[in-house]
């Protein structure tokens, strides 16, 4: 199948390679990559109708600008897919704008980070059935077996991804607090070894734990070269806002978000754990420790 991919960052480049490896014809556009189409208009001319163009760009102004340009370039019957971490309410609005021009719009939450090329991307698709059915071969190539679903109408894909990331906040915080306690215990614990054995048979084993063990092997079990500063990319805040609107208590996710705020003012090992995990699964940059005495 033919697809236009807009954005060749950490996720977009891996997705493109995975699709090409599976025999799909992918035309690309990224203003920072010389080998791609020079403009969105040039990209559209490289695609047969009906066109399918996948946006894999940062949420916010860049996504909005790209979407509006594509609306002016594409034709009735074409499809725009937003695979970034957009707010689901923005996706619902974009769906309505696209429909006025008889262009289909799908919001697809994508999880898998920098490991997706190797193991596949989990896909949560929202939108109308017809365009998503046409895109099924793309979804099947990107996702591992049983790793994608049409989760609901417009907005449902990004809503589901928002909640997914909120849960991720809580899971990371639980690991971070546990390792913080062991870090400060009276015992001289080998934290890398403990993360390692917990991967086998333990009730708390998970991919995140495997990534933490990998981070400790890379940076040392005290993560001394990682600054205890944890960013948040928006989905945790959106999850909590929607929970408030729905009168649904989400204390673990809320506490995890506030802990990230605290990491920017305090020095603690749990923040190092979370920063290391974000780097491992998503390739998010970590802040290096400046000249400062490491904790014992």
HELIX and SHEET records of a PDB file:
HELIX    1   1 UNK A   10  UNK A   21  1                                  12    
HELIX    2   2 UNK A   40  UNK A   45  1                                   6    
HELIX    3   3 UNK A   61  UNK A   73  1                                  13    
HELIX    4   4 UNK A   88  UNK A  100  1                                  13    
HELIX    5   5 UNK A  113  UNK A  115  5                                   3    
HELIX    6   6 UNK A  116  UNK A  119  1                                   4    
HELIX    7   7 UNK A  129  UNK A  134  1                                   6    
HELIX    8   8 UNK A  136  UNK A  142  1                                   7    
HELIX    9   9 UNK A  156  UNK A  183  1                                  28    
HELIX   10  10 UNK A  191  UNK A  197  1                                   7    
HELIX   11  11 UNK A  207  UNK A  219  1                                  13    
HELIX   12  12 UNK A  235  UNK A  246  1                                  12    
HELIX   13  13 UNK A  251  UNK A  263  1                                  13    
HELIX   14  14 UNK A  269  UNK A  282  1                                  14    
SHEET    1   A 7 UNK A  25  UNK A  29  0                                        
SHEET    2   A 7 UNK A   2  UNK A   6  1                                        
SHEET    3   A 7 UNK A  52  UNK A  55  1                                        
SHEET    4   A 7 UNK A  79  UNK A  82  1                                        
SHEET    5   A 7 UNK A 104  UNK A 111  1                                        
SHEET    6   A 7 UNK A 122  UNK A 126 -1                                        
SHEET    7   A 7 UNK A 148  UNK A 152  1                                        
END                                                                             
